[in-house]
């Protein structure tokens, strides 16, 4: 690409799964549009989408308890869990369509069948999990979810959880065998690779240093090549800011009113990892527990099977930490550069309302290796120190934003920010993130391209058959969709260990 100013149709800032998903969909909907990607690192998919910077859970609320919290009166609702599952089914459908038409190669390169489990101990937690299962088991998207309080049944599901545990300890687990492990880095590279073959320009080692709206309605991007430090400019008719933690600063530079009041609170993470084949072979599941009091949802402890580049490992964590960086490869000034007059009050109010989180992070930052291994042994009592090493994961930037009643709130989740005229959009926040990329992009289309949606809907429904409907409201459609995507994505060979034939209530299924 030359250094003269040129006008393109779409600029995708950031080379992660969000930009890759948007680029793939836009290219299918408008194949004549020129699309350019700008990534500051030397390869795409190396920040939050990198498989070692996240746990790779295909977030479908099959095991994540934070999507069904208890109200003060002890009541629960399945609404959020069902909504998260619906969003992940959109992603599975698009990936399946792309596999069928050759856009994506062998699905085993990015997705693996991996049972999703929840495991808890203590009478109160067992009671909570039982009540959660009772509510979920009749939801069509959760059909087949199993529950047990029997140690032998749970041992059959995940052998490493039981040995060394006190027999008197109340325990319970749920299991969904249609869970997945996703290598979002590999998926990102596959999508961008196909886009590049079909004319999309992928610019790596290029940093966006400025973003400004011009009088003609287009956007001017100022860019710097990291190799040689040469600068140049590009004009774009539509801009997507999918730069992970770097998105907030760029949205502030855009000066769109919709970005005012937003701030970011960075949380870093780390995992314990083992590649010991004997241990890895004994644990084939993603097992989630309950978060500590005051801990953010992204810090829910889990013991995960990971499949990266065809090799299987186990991760345990995440252990939260704190750094002012907004990206793993970012700067220690990131957070301070985004503090503005319009967001300092929401930041202060959100901080005062979340002192428990601050205390939790202080404890995590100063946690010793022994404390981290002790946390692992709550899940795997016989875990040995020498088998595990600590790896640093990616940065997550939690959204803080204005609130009419509270002044400011800390939001756990993702936030799509769109300009009023539909020429710019950006994504803030973290989990469930990558798993809901397709849902996010469909929402973006509805907000930014309403005039084109009538012409686009037929193609979108061909790619994503449930688009515009709710699978959970139609048991037949839910069952057929799950079966089709499992077949196409080659997920039907998930191992289903013998539960030991235990009877209700030891092991029950919907």
C-alpha positions in Angstrom: 0.0 0.0 0.0 1.4 3.4 -0.9 1.8 6.3 1.3 -0.6 8.6 -0.6 -4.0 9.3 0.8 -6.6 7.0 -0.6 -10.3 6.3 0.2 -11.4 2.8 1.1 -14.8 1.5 2.1 -14.0 -0.2 5.4 -11.2 0.2 7.9 -10.9 -2.5 10.5 -8.6 -1.3 13.4 -7.3 -4.4 15.2 -6.5 -7.8 13.9 -8.5 -9.9 16.3 -11.5 -12.2 16.1 -14.0 -9.3 16.1 -12.5 -7.6 13.0 -12.1 -10.9 11.3 -15.7 -11.8 11.8 -16.9 -8.4 10.7 -14.6 -8.5 7.6 -15.8 -12.0 6.7 -19.5 -11.0 6.9 -19.1 -7.7 5.1 -17.1 -9.3 2.3 -19.9 -11.8 1.8 -22.6 -9.1 1.9 -20.7 -6.5 -0.2 -18.0 -8.3 -2.2 -17.1 -5.1 -4.1 -16.2 -3.1 -1.0 -12.6 -2.4 -0.3 -11.6 -3.6 3.2 -8.3 -2.8 4.9 -7.1 -4.2 8.3 -4.6 -2.3 10.5 -2.9 -4.3 13.2 0.0 -2.9 15.3 1.6 -6.3 16.0 3.5 -8.3 13.4 0.7 -10.9 13.1 -3.1 -11.0 13.4 -4.7 -12.7 16.4 -1.9 -12.1 18.9 -3.6 -10.0 21.6 -6.9 -11.1 23.2 -7.5 -13.6 20.4 -4.2 -15.4 21.1 -5.1 -18.9 22.5 -2.8 -18.5 25.5 -4.2 -15.1 26.4 -7.7 -16.6 27.1 -9.2 -19.9 28.2 -10.8 -20.6 24.8 -14.2 -21.5 26.3 -17.0 -21.4 23.8 -19.1 -19.4 26.2 -22.6 -20.9 26.1 -23.5 -20.6 29.9 -23.3 -24.3 30.2 -20.9 -24.1 33.1 -20.4 -20.3 33.9 -22.3 -19.6 37.1 -22.0 -15.8 36.8 -24.8 -15.9 34.2 -27.2 -17.1 36.8 -26.5 -15.1 40.0 -28.7 -15.4 43.0 -30.9 -12.5 43.9 -30.9 -11.3 47.6 -34.0 -13.5 48.2 -32.3 -16.5 46.7 -34.2 -16.6 43.5 -32.6 -17.1 40.1 -33.6 -16.7 36.4 -32.3 -18.5 33.3 -32.8 -15.4 31.1 -29.1 -14.3 30.9 -27.8 -17.9 30.5 -30.2 -18.5 27.7 -29.3 -15.3 26.0 -25.6 -16.1 26.2 -26.3 -19.5 24.7 -28.4 -18.1 21.9 -25.5 -15.7 21.0 -23.0 -18.6 20.9 -25.3 -20.6 18.6 -25.1 -17.7 16.1 -21.4 -18.1 16.0 -21.6 -21.9 15.6 -24.0 -21.5 12.7 -21.8 -19.0 10.9 -18.7 -21.2 11.4 -20.6 -24.2 10.1 -21.7 -22.3 7.0 -18.2 -21.2 6.4 -16.9 -24.7 6.7 -19.6 -26.0 4.3 -18.7 -23.4 1.6 -14.9 -23.7 2.1 -14.3 -20.3 3.7 -12.9 -22.1 6.7 -10.8 -25.3 6.3 -10.9 -28.3 8.6 -12.8 -27.2 11.7 -10.6 -29.4 13.9 -8.0 -26.6 13.4 -10.0 -24.2 15.6 -12.7 -26.0 17.6 -12.7 -29.2 19.7 -15.5 -31.1 21.5 -14.9 -30.5 25.2 -17.5 -31.2 27.9 -18.4 -28.2 30.0 -18.8 -28.8 33.8 -19.5 -26.9 36.9 -18.0 -28.2 40.2 -18.8 -26.9 43.7 -18.3 -27.9 47.3 -20.0 -26.9 50.5 -23.6 -27.3 51.4 -24.7 -23.8 50.3 -23.0 -24.1 46.9 -24.4 -27.6 46.4 -27.9 -26.3 47.1 -27.3 -23.4 44.6 -26.1 -25.7 41.9 -28.9 -28.1 42.3 -31.5 -25.3 42.0 -29.6 -23.9 39.0 -29.8 -27.3 37.3 -33.5 -27.7 38.1 -34.1 -24.4 36.2 -31.9 -25.1 33.3 -32.6 -28.7 32.5 -36.0 -27.9 30.9 -34.6 -25.2 28.6 -34.2 -26.5 25.0 -30.7 -25.2 24.5 -29.6 -26.9 27.7 -31.3 -30.3 27.0 -29.2 -33.2 28.3 -27.4 -31.2 31.0 -26.5 -33.7 33.8 -26.3 -33.2 37.6 -24.7 -35.3 40.3 -23.7 -35.2 43.9 -22.1 -38.7 43.8 -18.3 -38.7 43.9 -18.0 -41.8 41.8 -20.2 -40.3 39.0 -18.2 -37.1 39.1 -14.9 -39.1 39.0 -16.2 -40.7 35.8 -16.8 -37.3 34.3 -13.5 -35.7 35.5 -11.2 -38.1 37.3 -8.8 -35.5 38.7 -11.4 -33.8 40.8 -12.0 -36.5 43.4 -8.7 -38.3 44.5 -7.5 -36.7 47.7 -10.8 -35.1 48.6 -12.4 -35.7 52.0 -15.4 -38.0 51.8 -17.4 -35.9 54.2 -17.2 -32.8 51.9 -20.5 -32.1 50.2 -19.8 -31.8 46.4 -21.9 -31.4 43.2 -21.3 -31.1 39.5 -23.2 -30.5 36.3 -22.0 -31.7 32.9 -23.0 -30.7 29.3 -21.3 -32.9 26.7 -21.9 -30.5 23.8 -19.4 -27.9 25.1 -16.4 -26.7 23.1 -12.8 -25.5 23.3 -12.1 -22.8 20.7 -8.7 -21.6 19.4 -9.7 -18.1 18.5 -6.2 -17.3 17.3 -6.4 -20.0 14.7 -9.9 -19.0 13.7 -8.8 -15.4 13.3 -5.9 -16.4 11.1 -8.1 -18.6 9.0 -10.7 -15.9 8.4 -8.1 -13.2 7.6 -6.2 -15.7 5.4 -9.3 -16.3 3.2 -10.1 -12.5 3.2 -6.6 -11.7 2.0 -6.9 -14.3 -0.8 -10.0 -12.5 -2.0 -8.6 -9.0 -2.0 -8.6 -7.7 1.6 -5.5 -5.8 2.5 -4.0 -6.9 5.8 -1.6 -4.3 7.2 0.5 -5.6 10.1 3.1 -3.6 12.1 0.9 -0.5 11.5 -0.4 1.6 14.4 -3.4 4.0 14.1 -2.2 7.2 15.7 -5.2 9.5 14.8 -8.8 9.2 13.9 -10.8 12.3 12.7 -14.2 12.9 11.1 -13.9 15.0 7.9 -16.4 17.5 6.6 -17.4 15.1 3.8 -18.4 12.4 6.3 -15.5 10.2 5.8 -12.9 9.3 8.4 -9.2 10.2 8.2 -6.9 7.6 9.8 -3.3 8.6 10.6 -1.0 5.7 10.6 2.6 4.8 11.5 4.6 1.9 10.3 6.3 0.2 13.2 9.2 -0.8 11.0 10.8 2.4 9.7 8.4 4.7 11.5 7.0 6.1 8.3 3.6 7.8 8.6 0.7 7.9 6.1 -3.0 8.6 6.0 -6.1 6.7 4.7 -9.7 7.9 4.3 -12.4 5.4 5.1 -16.2 5.5 4.7 -16.8 3.2 7.6 -14.5 2.5 10.6 -14.6 -0.4 13.1 -12.5 0.0 16.2 -11.9 -3.6 17.3 -8.6 -2.9 19.0 -9.4 -4.6 22.3 -8.0 -2.5 25.1 -6.8 0.1 22.6 -10.4 0.8 21.4 -11.2 3.3 24.2 -8.4 5.8 23.3 -9.3 5.7 19.6 -13.0 6.2 20.3 -12.1 9.2 22.4 -10.0 10.6 19.5 -13.0 10.2 17.2 -14.9 12.7 19.4 -18.2 11.0 18.8 -20.7 12.0 21.7 -21.6 8.3 22.2 -18.1 7.6 23.5 -18.3 10.2 26.3 -18.6 8.9 29.9 -16.9 5.6 29.1 -13.7 4.6 31.0 -11.8 1.4 31.4 -10.5 -0.6 34.3 -7.7 -3.0 33.3 -7.3 -6.4 34.9 -4.4 -8.6 34.0 -4.5 -12.4 34.3 -2.3 -15.5 34.6 -2.8 -19.2 34.4 -1.1 -22.3 35.7 -0.4 -24.6 32.8 0.7 -28.2 32.5 1.6 -30.2 29.4 2.3 -33.4 31.3 0.6 -36.0 29.0 -0.4 -38.3 31.9 -2.2 -35.5 33.7 -3.7 -34.0 30.5 -5.1 -37.5 29.5 -7.0 -37.8 32.8 -8.9 -34.5 32.5 -10.9 -33.8 29.3 -13.3 -31.0 30.3 -13.7 -27.4 31.1 -14.6 -27.3 34.8 -15.8 -24.0 36.3 -16.4 -23.2 39.9 -17.8 -20.2 41.9 -16.0 -16.9 42.0 -14.5 -15.6 45.3 -16.4 -12.9 47.0 -15.5 -9.6 45.4 -13.9 -11.2 42.4 -14.9 -10.1 38.8 -16.7 -12.7 36.6 -13.6 -13.0 34.4 -11.8 -14.4 37.5 -14.1 -17.4 38.0 -11.7 -20.3 38.7 -11.7 -23.0 36.1 -9.6 -26.1 35.2 -9.6 -26.2 31.4 -8.7 -28.6 28.6 -7.0 -26.5 25.9 -6.2 -27.7 22.3 -3.8 -25.4 20.5 -2.0 -26.3 17.3 -3.2 -29.9 17.7 -1.5 -30.2 21.2 -3.5 -30.6 24.4 -2.7 -28.9 27.7 -4.5 -28.0 30.9 -4.9 -24.5 32.3 -6.0 -23.4 35.7 -6.9 -19.9 36.8 -7.2 -17.2 36.0 -5.3 -15.4 38.7 -6.2 -11.7 38.5 -3.6 -8.9 38.7 -3.5 -5.3 38.0 -1.5 -3.2 35.5 -2.4 0.2 34.0 -1.8 -1.3 30.5 -4.8 -1.7 28.3 -3.1 -4.3 26.1 -0.6 -7.0 27.0 1.8 -5.3 24.5 0.6 -1.8 25.6 2.0 1.0 27.6 2.0 1.7 31.4 0.4 5.1 30.5 -2.6 3.6 28.7 -5.2 4.1 31.5 -4.0 7.5 32.5 -4.2 8.7 28.8 -7.9 7.9 28.7 -8.9 9.8 31.9 -10.9 12.8 30.7 -13.2 15.4 32.3 -16.3 13.5 31.1 -15.3 10.1 32.6 -13.5 10.9 35.8 -16.8 11.1 37.9 -18.1 7.8 36.5 -14.7 6.2 37.3 -14.7 7.5 40.9 -18.3 6.4 41.5 -17.7 3.0 40.0 -14.5 2.6 42.1 -16.2 3.5 45.3 -19.0 1.0 44.6 -16.5 -1.8 44.0 -14.0 -1.6 46.9 -14.4 -5.3 47.3 -12.9 -5.8 43.8 -10.0 -3.5 44.7 -9.3 -5.6 47.9 -9.6 -8.8 45.9 -7.1 -7.5 43.3 -4.6 -6.4 46.0 -4.7 -9.9 47.4 -4.3 -11.5 44.0 -1.3 -9.3 43.0 0.6 -10.3 46.1 -0.4 -14.0 46.1 2.5 -16.4 46.4 3.1 -19.4 44.2 2.0 -21.6 47.1 -1.3 -19.7 47.4 -1.9 -20.2 43.7 -1.2 -23.9 43.9 -3.4 -24.2 46.9 -6.3 -22.7 44.8 -5.5 -25.3 42.2 -5.6 -28.1 44.8 -9.2 -27.1 45.7 -10.1 -28.4 42.3 -7.4 -31.1 41.9 -6.4 -32.2 45.4 -3.4 -34.3 44.3 -1.8 -31.7 42.0 2.0 -31.6 42.3 3.9 -28.3 42.2 6.5 -29.5 39.7 3.9 -30.2 37.1 2.6 -26.7 36.7 4.1 -23.4 35.5 2.7 -19.9 35.5 1.9 -18.2 32.2 0.8 -14.6 31.7 -2.5 -14.2 30.0 -4.0 -11.1 28.2 -5.2 -7.9 29.6 -9.0 -7.3 30.0 -10.4 -3.8 30.2 -13.7 -3.7 32.1 -16.1 -1.0 31.1 -16.9 1.8 33.5 -19.7 4.2 32.3 -22.1 6.9 33.3 -25.2 5.9 35.2 -28.1 8.2 35.9 -28.8 6.9 39.4 -25.3 5.8 40.6 -23.1 8.3 38.7 -21.0 5.5 37.4 -21.0 1.7 37.2 -18.5 -1.1 36.5 -19.9 -3.3 33.7 -18.9 -6.8 33.2 -19.4 -7.7 29.5 -19.1 -6.1 26.1 -20.3 -2.7 25.0 -20.9 -1.8 21.3 -20.5 1.9 20.8 -21.8 3.3 17.5 -21.9 6.8 16.1 -25.3 8.3 15.4 -24.7 8.4 11.6 -23.5 4.8 11.4 -20.1 5.5 10.0 -18.1 4.3 13.1 -18.4 1.6 15.7 -16.2 0.3 18.4 -16.2 -2.5 20.9 -15.3 -2.1 24.6 -15.2 -4.7 27.4 -14.3 -8.3 27.9 -16.0 -11.6 28.6 -17.9 -13.3 27.0 -16.2 -11.4 24.1 -15.0 -13.7 21.3 -17.7 -16.3 21.7 -20.4 -13.6 20.9 -18.6 -12.0 17.9 -21.3 -12.9 15.4 -24.1 -11.5 17.7 -22.1 -8.3 18.1 -21.7 -7.9 14.3 -25.4 -8.5 13.7 -26.2 -5.8 16.2 -23.6 -3.5 14.5 -25.3 -4.1 11.1 -28.7 -3.2 12.5 -27.4 0.0 14.1 -24.9 1.2 11.4 -26.5 -0.1 8.2 -30.3 -0.1 8.7 -30.9 1.0 5.1 -29.0 -2.0 3.7 -30.5 -4.6 6.1 -33.5 -5.4 3.8 -31.1 -6.5 1.1 -28.7 -8.3 3.5 -31.2 -10.3 5.5 -31.6 -13.1 3.0 -27.9 -13.7 2.8 -27.5 -13.5 6.6 -30.3 -16.1 7.1 -28.6 -18.4 4.7 -25.4 -18.1 6.7 -27.1 -18.0 10.1 -30.5 -19.8 9.8 -31.7 -18.8 13.3 -31.0 -15.1 12.7 -34.0 -13.0 13.8 -35.5 -15.9 15.9 -35.0 -17.5 19.3 -33.9 -21.1 19.2 -34.8 -21.6 22.8 -38.4 -20.8 22.0 -38.6 -23.7 19.5 -37.3 -27.1 20.9 -37.3 -28.7 17.5 -35.2 -25.9 15.9 -32.8 -25.9 18.9 -32.3 -29.6 18.6 -31.8 -29.6 14.8 -29.5 -26.6 15.0 -27.3 -28.1 17.7 -27.2 -31.4 15.7 -26.3 -29.7 12.4 -23.5 -27.5 13.7 -22.1 -30.4 15.8 -22.0 -32.6 12.6 -20.4 -29.9 10.4 -17.9 -28.8 13.0 -17.1 -32.4 13.7 -18.0 -32.2 17.4 -20.1 -35.4 17.5 -17.1 -37.4 18.6 -17.0 -35.8 22.1 -16.1 -38.4 24.7 -19.0 -39.3 27.0 -17.5 -41.2 29.9 -19.6 -43.8 31.7 -21.5 -42.1 34.5 -21.5 -45.4 36.4 -25.2 -45.8 36.1 -26.0 -43.9 39.3 -29.6 -43.1 40.0 -31.4 -39.9 40.8 -30.4 -37.8 42.6 -26.8 -39.0 42.3 -26.8 -38.4 38.5 -29.7 -37.0 36.6 -30.2 -35.7 33.2 -32.9 -33.7 31.5 
